[in-house]
Amino acid sequence: MNDAQLTGGLEAMLFAHAEPVETERLADALRLDPERTEQLLQRLQQRYDEEESGLALLRFDGGRWQMTTRPYYGELVKRILDTRRNAPLSPAALEVLAVIAYNQPVSRSFIEQVRGVDSSSTVTKLLEKGLIEEAGRLDLPGKPVAFQVTDNFLRVFGLGSLRDLPPLHDEEGMDAAAPPEQQPEGAAEQLEWE
């Protein structure tokens, strides 16, 4: 097969698979080495970006790839799929997702402690939507279930990994909770009681 046929094969497999798939698995199917397959995937990703295609190729941690629609066209996709029946995420759901994404794995009690309210129904709804999943049990009294975000969460929010989340604090500003040796010069004096 030539490069165009190999790229077409990658597109077909990624489209049909609909979930993130490892480079090695794609390479096996094409009977190519993983490095060559990675090059073809990167070229395909670049082509989609340069053409401002309605499709995007996301690369996740662990060398996994997924074909998705570009978020810019989300409203059009919603219209054709008639997803109006699916209610948008509530502010409570977004809060719970943020707590989990920035602190995972976390227990339900940790989420409730951060939010200050019962979050059981919100956690259940996010599990049903496939945005979070159980991540085992924590080594704490009672062995509570831990939760983490899913690849579906990353896809829905257009992220390649959790490192793409926006920072929680202004990185240039000082963190009052940081030890004095990690704060900018003069900051320790500003925080002392007079």
Phi, psi and omega in degrees: 000144175274176183301320181297319179290320178297317179295319176299321177297318178298314179301315181298316181294316181295320179296314183289326184288320175065358176234162177301138181229142185288146177304318182298321180293319176296318180298317178300316181295325180274351185060046177238165174280153183302325181297316179295319179296318178300319178299315179296320178296318179295321177295318178296317178300315179296319179298315178301318181293315182294323181277357186051043180298157174288347178259152175224151177245114181263140175249122180260165174305150179083014178067038178254144183235148176213135174274132180222171170274150180288134182306330180305327183264013183305318182295320178294318179297319178300319181299315183288328180273351181053056180272017179299336178294332180277115180292143176295164180294135179284163175303324179296318179295319178296321177298313181297317178300318180295316179301315181291312184300320184276344186233003190302153354282143182227155177270165177298322181293326176296316179302314182292326178294317180293315184279332181082009179218162177296131183239015185302311183292325179294316178299317180299316180295321179292325175296316180297324180282351179077020180272337175228164178212163176288140183239034181094202181237144180278151179275065180229164178306131181087353180047062183293152177292136177258149179239149174217162177283161183254172172299328177298320176302312180300317181295313182300322182264008176066036181251145175274328178200174179293340177295342179277356177295146177295150180295150180284325184236156175296116184293336180277336180282169180267150178258112183297337181276349182285147177299153183306326182290345179259359181265157177301156180304138179086346183293322182299320180294324181293333185270348183287147176286144179260000000 
